Amino acid sequence: MGSRSDKIQKNKVALGLQNTDSRKGRFRAFDAIRPAMKKMVKNYPYLSNELRQIKQHCIDNLEEMISKATLSLERKGCHVYVAETTEQAQAHLLSLIPQGVVVKSKTNAGKEINLTHVLEERDIQVIETDLGDRINQLAHSEASHSLAPAIHIPIEKVTEVFSKEMGTQLECSHEALVVAARKGLRDYLINADVGISGANAIAADTGSVFVTENEGNIRAVTMMPKIHIVIAGVEKIVPTLEDALKVVRSAAVYGVGQDIGTYVSVISGTSTCCDPELDELIHGQGPQEVHILFLKHGRQEAIDKGFAESLYCINCGSCLNFCPIYAEIGEKYGYKYLGGRGLVFTAFHGDLQKTVESGLSLCIGCQKCKNSCPVQMNTPEMLKNLRQEQVQQEGLGWKKERMLALLSKPKGLPRLTKVASTFGGTLLKKSKIGVKTRFSLPSLGLPGERLLPAVQKKSFLENAKPKPIENPVKTVAFFPGCVVNYTEPSVGEALLHVLGENKVAVKLAKEDLCCGIPGIVSGDKNYSRQMALRNIEIYSQFDTDALVFVCPSCAVAFKEEYPKLFAKDDPKLLQKVIKLAQKVKDINQFLIEDIELVTIPGSIPEKITYHDPCHLVRSLGITQQPRQLIQTLPGAKFEEMVDADACCGFGGSFSIDYYDLSRRINEGKLTSIENTGATILATSCPGCMLHFRDGITQKNMKQQVFHTIQLLSQTYGRRNKE
């Protein structure tokens, strides 16, 4: 399954990268939505936590919520059906819609059960009324965003398909196209037999269905036809009317940066009015029947497998708006439900192979989705767990298996680097700041002219000589990590220099071992545990004030991943793991918070900008400390770049497996760097440094790239090599 699925996935990535029109459309939408969302979220500081609590309570008590909502809806005259499977849902809908015309608004649950296809197979005409969905329907295209499904289609193409539909050549303008769409839909809305909608939320206490929109089409769909059918996953149920309104508000705030949607409809039963002569309620002008179809398909399985958090999602699309992978390949990432969360949904519906084919290995782990999610859903963690399931079923694949087996053995890393340094000349040629590939080897992530770091014959640990310190102000252990150990030793040397100047004693291990993060993110537990156990044994022996890192990914491995790996092990071992995790400090954090820097004698008369590594800013929460260090450098002028915390596209092995995608992500960052006018790019991750150097070289830019500790070391008198 693996190799075939991987091939399908890589083909999808290639197709996504080729579709430049779609990319332009996405970024036009992002340019409007992202700043509006960030600004609006600040106005509702408690909304996210409140919403998460509401959703968690509902999913923890799902059966009770379904029963309560069913009773309330039936009291209001609604017909309720709970479908356990897709097949049950399809059969029930066909029993309600024997023939005729159906007008349909956006419904993710409807997409999940292949609603349109099922109805059209029975010669039932389905008309999409959401403007984006209608464009896709006429253009025979797939939705590319949960809220803006046609952002990938240029206006010229929209004009073409609408002109064909209307039988006349339309003006190529947004105003003209909206007028044409409204005219085109009017007759369908008036004459339709059935209207189908989704639901943003359903209040269990009052039996009220909430739908929100900006176009007004959903309101027409739910009012004008004689029959209104609501299709909703059971996770849409919330306890109260007030809770439902919070969902609606969150969808607007986080989805499009509005305080509330333009239209919010609350449907509580069938349409009625009061006859003044009879003093009784009779049928009003709305639908005569309201049917609620609750879909359970795979939801309980998700809960049972530990993916309950995925059901907190309110489908606002905020995760897509900030995901670097979705930004570049759009609808090619995900299946039915787009993006990483869509992959989780696909998996708990029992189709792990489809999950693999649709992008399981694509998540770069930047955590932008979690950071922008109104329910703080940890999609990267769920995807990592799915990768573990995939590895259990089909293994790692021979390349990763051999690599991790070698990394997990004592002296395995030195053996690997010795081979690389000995035979690297066959594949590589020297450049001013590293080496370049002589010819293209795409399967190894080595296209022609890719800039790579030169592998050192001796590791940093073999050459390192910490300065002896009498009466140190602090004592730390230092974990250099693979990149520093074998390709960027100057970063480790800079750390020893700066700490020595500040009378901090440094203890080093005699054995160099990988932190295990490559295996952890790949879904491996076996080799990762072996590496982790050895590191825990080595660094727990040191009596120190802190364990410092120059690589955020390594720090995250010790601080967050090791406790997860051994959570169910012997309590004594877990206690040791937690104790070590509590000592973890990024070097920027340590220098700013734990000691008082001695006077800095030198100067760097340069303009410097700074890139936030993903693991540092979103996992470790470190943003200001690196900037404070840069601003202490005499002579330096700090210039903040736009979206400094956006992912650079490196992602470790990600940049090998998907180099073209990795480089495309990097291009946006390079533009931001160039716009600052900075001559130096500072960052706090050796991996990011490697990726930026390659990108800067490919674009013939002139910026030098340094770790913040290298810049500080330079002002203390040590000359750094880029």
C-alpha positions, 0 to 999 in steps of 0.5 A: 500500500505504501509505495503506491499511496506515496506515488499518488500523493506525490502526483497530487503535490505536483498537480497542486504546485502546477496550478498557479491560477488556484494559488493566486486565488488562495493568496488573494483570499488570504491577504483579506482574511488573515489580517481581518481575522487576527484583528477581530480575534483580539476583540474576543479573548475568551471566545476560544476557551469557552468554545472548546469547553462547550464542544468538549462537553458535547463530545464527552456526552454525545449520546445524551446530547443526541437524545436531548436534541431529538426530543426538542426538535420533535416537539417543534414538529421536526422529523428526526432521523439518526443515520449510523452509516453513509448508506443509511443516510443516503437511503433515508434521503432518497425516501424523502426526495423521490423526484423533482428539483433540489436547491442545496446550500453548503453542507459538509456532511452532505459532501461526506455522504456524496449527496449530490452524486446520489441524487443525480443518479436518481435523475433528481436535479440538484442546484447549488445555491452557494455562489462558490459552489454554483461556480464549481458546479457549472465549471465541473470543478471541485471545492477548494476551500470550506468557506470560499470553494471557488477561490481557485477559479479566475474571474475570466473562467467564471464569466465564461461559465456564467455566460454559457449558463445565461445564454448571453455574453456577460461583463467580466466584473464581480458585480455583473456576475453576482447579478447573473447568479442571482437571476439564474438561481431565482427560478430554481428557488421558487420552483424547487420541491426540496431545500437542503442545508447544513447546520453550523450548530443545533441547540439541544435545549430548544431544538433550534438549527443555526445557519450563518452566511454572508450571501442570503442563499441559505435563508432562501433555501430554508424558507422557500421550498415546501420541504427543508432537510438539514444534514448535520454531523452529530458533533454539531449539537451543543447544549443551549441556544446561547452555546449555538450562538457562540459557535456562529460567532466563532465561525465569523470571527475565526473564519472571515474576521467578522464579529458576526455573519451577515445573515444568521438564521435560527430555525425552530420547527415548521413555519406557522402563523396565527389566524386572528379569527380562529385564534390558532396556529396554521401553516405559514409561508415557510416549509411545510416539513422540516427533516433533520438527518443526524449523521453518526458515520465514524464519529464514535470510532473517532472517539474510541481511537482517541480522535475525539478532539477532531469533532470539536471542529466548527468548519470555519476554515481558519486552519486552511487560511494559515496552513503553508501546505494548503496555501501551496497545493490547495484542494490536493491536500485533504479528502472531502474535508480539506487540509489536515483535519480532513485527513483525520476525518478520512482515517476514522471513516475507515480509509487509512489508505485514502488518508495516505494518498491525500497527504498524511505525510505532508503536514510539516508540523508548523502548528499554524492550524492549531494556533489559528483554530477557535477550538485549539484542535491539535491536528498535527498531533492527530496526524502524527498518531495516524502515521504511527498507525500506518507504520504499525500496519505497513512499516516505515519503508526501507529508506527510513527503516535503515536510516533510523536503525543506524541513528539509534545505534551507538556510533551509528551517526558517526559512521553515517557522516564518515561515509558522507564525508568520504564519498560526498565528493562524487555527488557534491561540489564545493561552493562558498558557503557549503556544497552543491549537488553535481546532478539531480537525484530527485528521489533523494531530495537532491535536485541539481544545484541544491545547496547543502552543508558540508559534512564534517569529518569530526563532530562538534563533540569530538572537537569541543573544548568548553572553557574551564570556569571557576565559581560559575554563575550557572552550570548547564548541559548542552545537547548540540543535535545532529545538524550542529554536530556534523554540519554546523559546528560553528553554532555549537562553538559560538555557544561555548564561547558566549557561555564561557564569556558569561562564566557559565560552565558547560557539560558535554556528552561523550556520545553523540546521538540523535534526539529521535524527532525524525522518527517521532514525526514519521510515526516510529516508536521503536527506534525513537524510544531507543534514542530517547532512552539513551539520551535520558540516561546520558543527560540525567547523570549531569547535575546542572541548572539547565539543559540548553539547546540551539535547535528547537526541534531537539528541545521539543523532543526532550520537553514534549515528546519524551514524556509522551513516549514513556507516559505508560511506562514505569513511573520511576522512568517517567519521573526521570523523563519529566525531571529532565524535560523541566530543565530544557531551555532554548539558548535565547531563553537561558541567556535572557532569563537565567543570567545577566549578560556581561558587557558586550564589547564589539559591534555589528553595524548591520541591519538584521531581521529575524525568522521565528522557527515553528517549534520555538515560537509555537511549541516552546512559546519563545518569541521576544527573547531572540529579539531582545538578544539582537537588540542588545548587539551594539551597532545593529539595527533590528527590522521586523519582517512581515509574518516572521513566524510563518514556516520556512518550509524546511521540516527536516526530512520534509524538505527531502521528500518534497523539495519542490513544495518545501522551496515554494513555501520558502519563497514567500519568506525570502520575499519578506526578508528582501523587503526588510532591506536587512543584510543579515537574517538571524534565526534560532534553528540550524535546520532553518539556517540550511534551508534559507541559505539554499533559498538565498543562493537559488535567488541570488540574494546577498543576505548572510544567515546566522544563528542568534548565538553566532551573532552574540559570539561575534560581538564577544570577539569570535569570528563566525563562519556562515 
